[in-house]
Amino acid sequence: MNLGSDLADLIFLSKTHAQLHPRNTDPDVQELLSWVTDNQHDVVMDEDEQDPIEQLPSFEVTPPTATASPSTEPTSSTQYPPLAGSSEPRKKVAQTRALQKKKPTLPEVAYRHETSVKRVRPPEKANTSGPRPKRNHRRRMTFKQKILDEMDTFAAVEGLDAATHLPITTTGWMGLRAGIPESWARTLRVAHRSDNEVWEFLDRLKFLPYLGRATQVLDSVRRRIIFRSKITPGMTSLAAEFGAEAASFVKACKPPSKSDIAGNKRGNHWFCIAGVDRNNKSVPSLSQWHQENAPIIQEYFGPKRVFTRANNIANDLAARLFPVIAARYLACAEYMRTNHKIEPMFGLFWNWCLNAPLAGTQRVFCDPHVDFKNLALGVCIVFVYGVFNHREKAWLVIWEAGVCLELPPGVFLIYPSSLFYHFNVDIVTTADGARPMPGNSEPLWGPTLMRPANISEEDWAAGNGRGSVVWFNQASMFQTSETGFKTLTIARKAGHSGNADIDELLGEEGALPRL
């Protein structure tokens, strides 16, 4: 079967419900699903309410099965698989099972594929009159250019307009707790505990495998909403170094409490939140975890350290690709520097989160969630590290966009995580839709990845070793800097609307650049 085949024929879904090494071994999963759909209520959110656990942004999720044979990398003229169901309306299914009551339904977003080899140049012209820059500086700029070189663009033809389709609070500061109905969110979270149950709801995904080029997703008016970087040889080596550095960092730091890990809606992995926040505070200050580990954080973010190098690249990408958002971040930093004598430790970002494997949780694989308390029309950046079978493991579903992206180690992903419901899934294919086994399975795109000699078969099959790091900004910091008051409550009492200028942020020269 080739890549031009209908996606419904390519991947499995409704006929591949064999029990594959389920993460949830509770025999009452179906009963729990029924309870979820029969006990629905919406959650009302107070924007001034701050929950540290809710602030953790990370992105990932679970598995499927498919029917396809391996194929070679498409050329620029190759058509990607069309969205299953994009040409025909989805058939209505009789609600004969509890699981099908008010079934979560992916939005119908149709995409057009475009390829460009135009390079994104540095924002400033090269210095031609002064002394030549040092060799290392020139090499670094060339390296950053390579990350953006040769771009695949997937432009929504219909079904995705950031101004009308993405869930933003009426005040414009945050995303919603779940842009989809809360009952859907609960159903997805429960289904996600079993490797293949969640795929019942994912039958219209647009799969975006990594094909050696940078990738961007545009909405229907050509706003850039998602960007995935190209991986250069330097990025591959950075990811390898990052993995060793992250393992050392985890050992050196005070771990999160068991209750914090258990309460983390994104997964049961090791995590931390470093930097300044305003959670339940009128004046921003360092997070409690940061205060307890400050000397270690300062050491690992020293000059030329791996964390610092990754931080520099992340900030450079954000500034180039989302310049209006970067300017907004800088304005917030200047306000805080002037009024509170603090500044962001991570360049444009106030917060940094490491998600790492943990004893009993050998990979970072995030449950369905939305980072709704982060700044709505801002971006988060994810960097993936580790040695794992990325061709099949831990792809990222971004629900409202209807896409599923492969995230190999060394890739940077940039998108407004406060506006998208997202989670990880595993992808496996078989020739006839049978239960996937090592002898009959192939990845959906490209040849099977060879297992490194130092990785056990068990770890390779499970996708163990995957980690991620996230840069993000919480909305509460900007509520202070952009209203000029400590809290929205105080701002409103003083006569301020307490709202962000959402119309300007979504306009022609707004936060999400139009191409």
C-alpha positions in Angstrom: 0.0 0.0 0.0 1.4 3.4 -0.9 1.2 6.8 0.8 -1.5 7.9 -1.6 -3.9 5.4 -0.2 -6.8 6.6 1.8 -5.9 6.9 5.5 -8.8 4.9 6.5 -7.3 2.0 4.6 -3.8 2.8 5.9 -4.6 2.6 9.5 -6.5 0.2 11.4 -8.4 1.8 14.2 -11.9 0.3 14.5 -10.8 -3.2 13.6 -7.6 -3.4 15.7 -8.8 -3.7 19.3 -6.6 -6.7 20.4 -5.3 -6.3 23.9 -1.7 -5.1 23.3 0.3 -5.0 26.5 -2.3 -2.6 28.0 -1.0 0.0 30.4 -4.1 -0.3 32.4 -4.7 -3.9 33.5 -7.9 -3.1 35.4 -10.6 -5.5 34.1 -13.2 -2.8 34.8 -12.0 -0.3 32.2 -15.2 -0.6 30.2 -17.3 0.0 33.3 -15.2 3.0 34.1 -15.6 4.4 30.6 -19.4 4.0 31.0 -19.3 5.8 34.3 -17.3 8.7 32.7 -19.9 9.2 30.0 -22.8 8.9 32.4 -21.5 11.3 35.0 -20.6 14.5 33.1 -20.2 18.0 34.4 -18.3 21.0 33.3 -15.6 22.6 35.4 -15.7 26.4 36.0 -12.3 28.0 36.1 -11.3 31.1 38.0 -8.4 32.8 36.1 -6.8 34.1 39.2 -6.7 30.6 40.6 -3.2 29.1 40.3 -2.3 25.5 40.6 1.4 24.6 40.2 0.7 21.1 38.9 -1.6 22.5 36.2 1.2 24.7 35.0 3.5 21.9 34.0 3.6 21.9 30.2 4.7 18.7 28.6 3.3 16.9 25.6 2.8 13.2 24.7 0.7 9.9 24.7 -0.3 6.1 23.6 -0.6 3.4 20.9 -2.4 2.1 17.8 -2.1 -0.5 15.1 -2.3 -0.1 11.3 -2.2 -1.9 8.0 0.6 -0.6 5.7 3.8 -1.7 4.2 7.0 0.4 4.5 7.6 3.0 1.9 10.4 5.3 0.8 10.6 8.9 1.7 8.3 11.0 -0.5 9.7 13.7 -2.8 8.5 17.2 -2.7 5.8 16.4 -5.3 4.5 13.4 -3.4 1.1 13.8 -2.0 0.7 12.9 1.7 -2.1 10.6 2.8 -5.4 12.5 2.7 -7.4 12.9 5.9 -9.6 9.9 6.5 -13.1 11.2 6.3 -12.1 14.5 4.7 -13.9 13.7 1.5 -17.0 12.1 3.0 -19.0 13.0 6.1 -18.5 10.8 9.0 -21.1 8.1 9.3 -23.4 8.2 12.3 -23.1 5.2 14.5 -26.0 3.9 16.6 -25.3 4.6 20.3 -25.5 1.0 21.4 -22.6 1.0 23.8 -21.8 3.2 26.7 -18.4 4.1 25.1 -20.2 5.7 22.1 -22.4 8.1 24.1 -21.3 11.6 23.2 -18.2 10.2 21.6 -15.2 12.5 21.3 -14.9 13.5 17.6 -11.9 15.0 15.9 -12.5 18.2 14.0 -12.6 17.9 10.3 -9.6 19.8 9.1 -8.4 19.4 5.5 -4.8 20.3 4.7 -2.9 21.3 1.6 0.8 20.2 1.4 3.4 22.8 0.2 7.2 22.5 0.1 9.6 25.3 0.2 13.4 25.4 0.2 13.6 29.1 1.1 15.9 29.6 4.1 14.8 31.8 7.0 17.6 34.3 7.4 18.9 35.8 10.6 16.9 38.9 11.6 19.9 41.2 11.3 22.2 41.7 8.3 25.7 40.4 8.5 28.4 42.8 9.5 30.3 43.7 6.3 32.2 46.8 7.4 33.6 45.8 10.9 36.0 43.0 11.9 35.0 39.5 10.9 33.1 37.7 13.6 34.8 34.9 15.5 34.7 31.5 13.8 32.5 29.9 16.5 29.9 32.7 16.1 29.7 32.2 12.3 29.4 28.4 12.8 26.6 28.9 15.3 24.6 31.1 13.0 25.0 28.7 10.1 23.9 25.8 12.4 20.7 27.7 13.4 20.0 28.5 9.8 20.2 24.8 9.0 17.5 24.0 11.5 15.0 26.1 9.5 16.3 25.2 6.0 13.8 23.4 3.7 10.3 23.6 5.0 7.2 21.4 4.6 4.1 23.4 5.1 0.6 22.0 5.8 -1.9 24.7 5.4 -5.5 24.1 6.6 -7.9 24.6 3.7 -10.9 24.6 6.1 -11.8 23.7 9.6 -9.1 25.5 11.6 -9.1 29.2 12.2 -7.2 30.3 15.3 -9.6 33.2 15.8 -12.7 31.0 16.0 -11.7 27.4 16.5 -9.1 27.6 19.4 -10.4 27.8 23.0 -9.4 31.1 24.6 -11.0 32.6 27.7 -13.2 35.6 27.1 -10.5 37.7 28.9 -7.9 36.6 26.4 -5.3 35.5 28.9 -5.5 31.7 29.0 -6.8 28.6 27.2 -9.7 26.7 28.6 -9.4 23.8 30.9 -10.3 21.6 27.9 -11.1 23.1 24.6 -13.2 20.0 24.0 -16.2 19.2 26.3 -15.0 18.0 29.7 -16.9 14.8 29.2 -14.9 14.1 26.1 -11.7 14.9 27.9 -12.5 12.4 30.7 -13.4 9.7 28.1 -10.1 10.3 26.3 -8.1 10.2 29.6 -9.7 6.9 30.6 -9.3 5.4 27.1 -5.7 6.4 27.1 -4.9 4.1 29.9 -5.3 1.2 27.5 -3.0 1.1 24.6 -5.6 0.8 21.9 -8.9 2.1 23.3 -8.0 5.7 22.6 -7.6 5.0 18.9 -11.4 4.6 18.6 -11.5 8.4 18.7 -8.6 9.2 16.4 -9.9 8.1 13.0 -9.3 11.4 11.1 -5.8 12.3 12.1 -3.4 13.8 9.7 -0.1 12.0 10.3 3.1 14.1 9.9 6.1 11.8 9.9 9.6 13.4 10.2 11.1 13.3 6.7 14.3 15.2 7.2 12.8 18.7 6.8 11.4 21.4 9.1 7.6 21.3 9.2 5.0 24.0 9.9 1.2 23.9 10.2 -0.9 26.9 9.2 -4.5 27.6 10.0 -7.0 28.4 7.3 -5.9 32.1 7.1 -2.3 31.0 7.0 -1.3 31.8 10.6 1.6 29.7 11.7 0.4 27.7 14.7 2.8 24.7 14.9 6.5 24.4 14.0 8.8 21.3 14.1 12.5 21.9 13.5 14.8 20.1 11.2 17.3 17.8 12.9 20.9 18.5 11.9 23.8 16.3 12.9 24.6 18.9 15.6 21.1 18.5 17.0 21.5 14.7 17.2 24.7 15.1 19.2 23.0 17.7 21.4 20.2 15.3 22.2 22.6 12.6 23.1 24.6 15.0 25.4 21.3 16.3 26.8 20.2 12.8 27.9 23.4 12.3 29.9 23.2 15.8 31.4 19.5 15.3 32.3 20.2 12.0 34.1 22.9 13.7 36.1 20.7 16.7 36.9 17.9 14.4 38.1 20.2 12.6 40.5 21.6 15.9 41.8 18.2 17.6 42.4 15.7 17.1 45.2 13.0 14.9 43.5 9.3 15.9 43.3 7.2 14.4 46.0 5.2 11.2 45.4 2.0 13.2 45.8 3.2 15.7 43.2 4.0 12.9 40.7 0.7 11.2 41.4 -1.2 14.5 40.9 0.6 15.3 37.7 -2.1 14.9 35.0 0.5 14.7 32.3 2.0 11.3 33.5 3.8 9.6 36.3 7.3 10.6 35.2 9.9 12.7 37.0 9.3 16.4 36.5 10.3 19.8 37.8 9.3 23.4 37.3 12.1 25.9 37.5 11.9 29.7 37.3 9.6 32.5 38.5 5.8 32.2 38.9 2.9 34.0 40.4 0.9 30.9 41.6 -1.3 32.0 44.5 1.0 35.1 44.9 0.5 38.8 44.4 4.2 39.3 43.8 6.1 36.9 41.5 8.9 34.8 43.0 10.9 31.6 42.3 9.0 28.4 42.5 9.4 26.4 45.7 11.2 23.6 43.8 13.6 26.1 42.2 14.4 27.6 45.6 15.2 24.2 47.0 17.5 23.4 44.1 18.9 26.9 43.1 22.6 26.1 43.3 22.2 23.0 41.1 20.1 24.8 38.6 22.7 27.6 38.4 25.5 25.1 37.9 23.7 23.2 35.1 22.8 26.4 33.3 26.4 27.7 33.4 28.2 28.9 30.2 28.7 26.3 27.5 26.7 23.7 29.5 24.3 21.5 27.5 21.2 23.0 29.0 22.4 26.5 28.1 23.1 25.5 24.5 19.6 24.0 24.1 18.2 27.1 25.8 19.9 29.4 23.3 18.6 27.5 20.3 15.0 27.4 21.7 15.0 31.1 22.2 16.5 31.8 18.8 13.8 29.7 17.1 11.0 31.5 19.0 12.4 34.9 18.1 12.7 34.1 14.4 9.4 32.2 14.0 7.1 34.2 16.4 8.6 37.7 16.5 5.4 39.4 17.9 5.2 36.8 20.7 8.9 37.3 21.4 8.4 41.1 21.7 5.5 40.5 24.1 7.8 38.3 26.2 10.5 40.9 26.3 8.0 43.6 27.3 6.9 41.5 30.2 10.6 40.9 31.2 11.3 44.6 31.1 8.2 45.4 33.3 9.3 42.8 35.9 12.9 44.0 35.8 11.8 47.6 36.5 9.0 46.9 39.0 10.1 43.7 40.8 13.8 43.5 40.2 13.5 40.0 38.6 14.0 38.7 35.1 13.5 35.5 33.3 16.3 33.0 33.7 15.5 31.2 30.5 15.8 33.9 27.9 12.3 34.7 26.7 10.7 32.3 29.1 10.0 32.5 32.8 9.7 28.7 33.3 11.6 25.6 32.3 10.4 22.0 32.9 12.4 18.8 32.6 10.4 15.6 32.1 12.5 12.6 32.7 12.1 8.8 33.1 11.6 7.5 36.6 11.9 4.1 38.3 8.6 2.4 37.3 8.0 5.0 34.5 10.8 4.4 32.0 9.7 6.9 29.4 7.9 10.3 29.3 4.6 9.6 27.7 2.0 12.2 28.4 -1.7 11.7 29.1 -4.4 13.8 27.4 -4.2 17.4 28.8 -4.1 21.1 27.9 -1.7 23.6 29.6 -4.6 26.0 29.9 -3.0 28.3 32.5 -0.1 29.2 30.2 -0.4 32.4 28.2 -3.1 31.8 25.5 -1.5 33.6 22.5 2.1 32.6 23.4 4.1 29.6 22.6 5.7 26.7 24.4 8.8 24.9 23.1 9.4 21.2 23.5 12.8 19.5 23.0 12.9 15.7 22.9 15.9 13.6 24.0 16.7 10.0 24.6 17.4 6.9 22.5 14.1 5.2 21.5 12.2 4.0 18.5 10.7 7.3 17.5 9.4 5.8 14.2 6.7 4.0 16.3 6.8 5.5 19.8 5.4 8.6 21.4 4.0 10.6 18.5 2.1 13.7 19.6 -1.6 14.2 18.9 -2.7 17.8 18.7 -6.4 17.4 18.9 -7.9 20.7 17.6 -5.5 20.7 14.7 -6.3 17.1 13.9 -2.6 16.2 13.4 -0.2 13.6 14.8 3.5 14.4 14.7 6.5 12.2 14.9 9.0 13.7 17.4 12.5 12.2 17.1 15.2 13.0 19.6 16.9 16.3 18.8 13.7 18.0 17.5 12.2 21.3 18.8 8.5 21.7 18.6 6.9 25.1 19.0 3.1 25.7 19.5 0.6 27.3 21.8 0.1 24.4 24.2 -2.5 26.3 26.2 -4.9 26.2 23.2 -4.5 22.6 22.2 -5.6 19.3 23.8 -2.6 17.1 23.3 -1.1 13.7 24.2 1.2 10.9 23.0 0.4 7.8 21.1 2.4 4.8 19.8 2.1 3.8 16.1 2.5 0.3 14.8 1.4 -1.3 11.5 0.7 -4.8 10.3 0.1 -6.2 6.9 -3.4 -7.5 7.5 -4.6 -5.7 10.6 -3.7 -8.6 12.9 -2.4 -8.1 16.4 1.0 -6.4 16.1 3.9 -8.6 16.9 7.7 -8.1 16.2 7.5 -10.6 13.3 4.6 -9.0 11.5 4.9 -5.3 12.2 6.4 -2.4 10.3 6.4 1.4 11.0 4.0 3.4 9.0 6.6 5.5 7.2 10.1 4.5 6.2 12.2 1.5 7.1 12.3 0.0 10.5 14.8 1.7 12.8 17.8 -0.4 13.9 18.0 -1.0 17.6 21.3 0.3 19.0 23.5 -2.4 20.5 23.5 -0.7 23.9 19.6 -0.7 24.1 17.9 -3.9 25.2 15.1 -5.4 23.1 12.7 -4.9 25.9 13.5 -1.1 26.3 13.4 -0.7 22.5 10.0 -2.3 22.2 8.6 -0.3 25.0 10.0 3.1 23.9 11.9 3.5 27.2 14.4 6.2 27.7 12.4 9.1 26.1 12.5 12.4 27.9 11.6 16.0 27.1 12.2 19.5 28.2 9.7 22.4 27.9 10.0 26.2 27.9 6.8 28.1 28.8 5.2 31.2 30.2 2.3 31.4 32.6 -0.6 33.8 31.9 -0.5 35.3 35.4 2.9 36.9 34.8 1.4 38.8 31.8 -1.8 39.7 33.7 0.5 41.7 36.0 2.8 43.2 33.3 0.1 44.2 30.8 -2.5 45.6 33.3 0.0 47.2 35.6 -1.6 45.7 38.6 -0.6 42.8 40.9 -3.8 40.8 40.2 -6.8 41.0 37.9 -9.0 41.5 40.9 -7.1 44.7 41.8 -7.0 45.8 38.2 -10.8 45.5 37.8 -11.4 47.4 41.1 -9.2 50.2 39.7 -11.3 50.4 36.5 -9.2 48.3 34.1 -11.2 45.8 32.0 -8.8 43.0 33.1 -8.7 41.7 29.6 -5.9 41.1 27.1 -6.3 42.8 23.6 -7.3 39.6 21.9 -8.4 41.3 18.7 -5.0 42.9 18.2 -3.2 39.6 19.1 -5.2 37.7 16.4 -5.0 40.5 13.8 -2.9 40.9 10.6 0.3 41.7 12.6 -0.7 39.5 15.6 1.0 36.9 17.7 0.7 34.1 15.2 2.4 35.3 12.0 0.5 35.2 8.7 2.5 33.8 5.8 
